[in-house]
């Protein structure tokens, strides 16, 4: 049975009509028309559906929409505004900027087919909140090159 639920998605309050156990991914794509998160495996394994929920990466294909009520949902489309707010940029400036992870993906020419890239970027943004993990990954990468 559908209920009206209020979500905060990419900084905007949005009212959706959905059953509370509907996967957040379906609401984001079908009701809110956001195309960043993708359906991949449908069982939280691949990460193509990743979004940030209160700043932590979650797999939206298995997260019920009711679990996002009262929390901030950020998709790949919302990353520039997150960065702009972090840097204290104006609304005009935020419309012209990318999150550093997005810019790094472009600079390093990371995307292959691109289908899972939004999920990978979301995971990278979450990962970057843990400096020790980044240090460990960089150390491992150097060791693997030797």
SULGI-V754504 format. One record per residue. N is the residue number from 1. OMEGA is omega in degrees with one decimal (* if undefined). Layout:
# SULGI-V754504
n->[N | N]
omega->[OMEGA | OMEGA]
This chain:
# SULGI-V754504
n->[1 | 2 | 3 | 4 | 5 | 6 | 7 | 8 | 9 | 10 | 11 | 12 | 13 | 14 | 15 | 16 | 17 | 18 | 19 | 20 | 21 | 22 | 23 | 24 | 25 | 26 | 27 | 28 | 29 | 30 | 31 | 32 | 33 | 34 | 35 | 36 | 37 | 38 | 39 | 40 | 41 | 42 | 43 | 44 | 45 | 46 | 47 | 48 | 49 | 50 | 51 | 52 | 53 | 54 | 55 | 56 | 57 | 58 | 59 | 60 | 61 | 62 | 63 | 64 | 65 | 66 | 67 | 68 | 69 | 70 | 71 | 72 | 73 | 74 | 75 | 76 | 77 | 78 | 79 | 80 | 81 | 82 | 83 | 84 | 85 | 86 | 87 | 88 | 89 | 90 | 91 | 92 | 93 | 94 | 95 | 96 | 97 | 98 | 99 | 100 | 101 | 102 | 103 | 104 | 105 | 106 | 107 | 108 | 109 | 110 | 111 | 112 | 113 | 114 | 115 | 116 | 117 | 118 | 119 | 120 | 121 | 122 | 123 | 124 | 125 | 126 | 127 | 128 | 129 | 130 | 131 | 132 | 133 | 134 | 135 | 136 | 137 | 138 | 139 | 140 | 141 | 142 | 143 | 144 | 145 | 146]
omega->[-177.1 | 175.8 | 172.4 | -179.1 | 177.3 | 179.5 | 170.3 | -175.3 | 179.8 | 175.1 | -178.9 | 175.1 | -179.7 | 176.7 | -179.6 | 176.2 | -173.5 | 171.2 | -176.8 | -178.7 | 176.2 | 177.5 | 178.6 | 179.2 | -177.9 | 178.8 | 179.8 | -176.5 | -171.1 | -178.8 | -176.0 | 174.9 | 174.4 | -174.2 | -179.4 | 178.3 | -177.4 | 170.9 | 176.5 | -175.7 | -178.1 | -178.7 | 174.5 | -178.2 | -170.2 | 178.5 | 179.5 | -177.2 | -172.0 | 172.9 | 172.7 | 175.9 | -171.4 | 174.4 | 179.8 | -178.0 | 173.8 | 176.1 | -172.9 | 178.8 | -179.7 | 178.1 | 178.6 | -178.5 | 179.5 | 178.0 | 179.8 | 179.5 | -179.4 | 179.4 | 177.8 | 176.3 | 176.7 | 175.5 | 178.2 | 179.4 | -177.2 | -177.8 | 178.4 | 179.5 | 176.6 | 179.9 | 179.6 | 178.5 | 178.9 | -178.3 | -179.6 | -179.3 | 177.3 | 177.8 | 178.2 | -179.5 | -178.5 | 178.4 | -176.5 | -176.0 | 173.0 | 171.6 | -179.6 | 177.5 | 178.5 | -179.6 | 178.9 | 177.8 | 178.7 | -176.8 | -178.6 | -179.6 | -175.0 | -170.2 | 171.5 | 176.0 | 175.9 | -173.3 | -176.3 | -172.9 | 179.8 | 177.1 | 178.2 | 178.4 | 176.8 | 178.6 | 179.1 | 177.8 | 177.8 | -179.0 | -175.9 | 174.3 | -178.7 | -174.2 | -178.2 | 178.2 | 178.7 | 178.7 | -179.4 | 179.6 | 178.5 | 177.7 | 179.5 | -180.0 | 177.8 | 179.7 | -178.7 | 178.9 | -175.6 | *]
